[in-house]
Amino acid sequence: MNSLIFPPYLHEGDRVIILSPSSKIDKSFLRGAKKRLKSWGLAAVQSKYAGSSNGTYAGNCSQRLKDLQEAMDDEKAKVIFCSRGGYGAVHLVDKLDFTEFRKHPKWLIGFSDITALHSVFQQNGFASLHAPMARHLTVESEDDFCTQALKEILFGATPEGKEV
């Protein structure tokens, strides 16, 4: 692959989907992330199974896959924001369908176990962001360097504040 397709930068009011493709997460972190994203002017929504629990996972494999595939297929969404890593994304990588995603690419954000998803997104030609997850938006301050850099990158500015 010679180059990657970069999803569009964000604008106020854009739709962001918070989901949990790996380990389960405390619902307070989902609420906190939603609140932070809304403070950025974004329309943050939580996927159906983001707060679910099945053993150590955020729902069973079919629930996590359903959330991720629906987010990928959502033509209005601009970001797929993973709540946390842990373990479980690897179960989804060979089941993803990029047909609709190709028509409406969006940012995938996360790290740790989410790296498995970054790999398959990049193999399909799409850039993604190995960056702080929804959980971190709850525990880090607004002026945290990584949080601020993520916001600036998503809105099309470099961390120094210059537009890309």
Disulfide bonds with the S-S distance in Angstrom:
none
